[in-house]
Amino acid sequence: MIGKNSSYINHYHSSLGSITLASDGEALTGLWFDEQKHFPHKLISDSIETELPIFTQTIKWLDTYFGGEVPDFTLQISLQTTPFRKAVYEILLLIPYGKTMTYGEIANILAEQKGIERMSAQAVGGAVGHNPISIIIPCHRVVGSDGSLTGYAGGIDRKIELLKLEKVL
């Protein structure tokens, strides 16, 4: 039985490794490469493995993406995080397929939104690194100020492959 306070998981096998999907029963709440940095072991062990419509939709989205095409539909996602991180993730969702943005550019957008002089690019980096819905919230599209491929919780090799898939590299 699907309840609003329960957590559910499913799995997807990509060309870059196994991925765990999480849901609250309605929306996608997580998507991680198995064993990546910040992998939510406790959430996963306390979750029920099942099929859900959101998992079917997410798998279709991932099949399209890993097939080298731009998914033409959005998924219902739910972010249980701080307002700062949520603001960062909303900016990440605006980075187009095949494009990148720097941590500094994101920090500048946030500063402008908040009406403050500046925002820390390092704070933005911390939020990006804890993105709970990898690939779909495209943290792999964030690069260093000089264009360098800095950090990715799923591993720098996967970041490179995702950017190659999108023909950025």
Buried (B, 14 or more C-beta within 10 A) or exposed (E): EEEEEBBBBBEBEBEBBEBBBBBBBBBBBBBBBBEBEEBBEEBBEEBEEEEBEBBEBBBEBBEBBBEEEEBEEEBEBBBEBEEBBEBBBBBBEEBEBEEBBBBBBBBBBBBEEEEEEEBEBEBBBEBBBBBBBBBBBBBBBBBBEEEEBBBBBBBEEBBBBBBEBBEBE
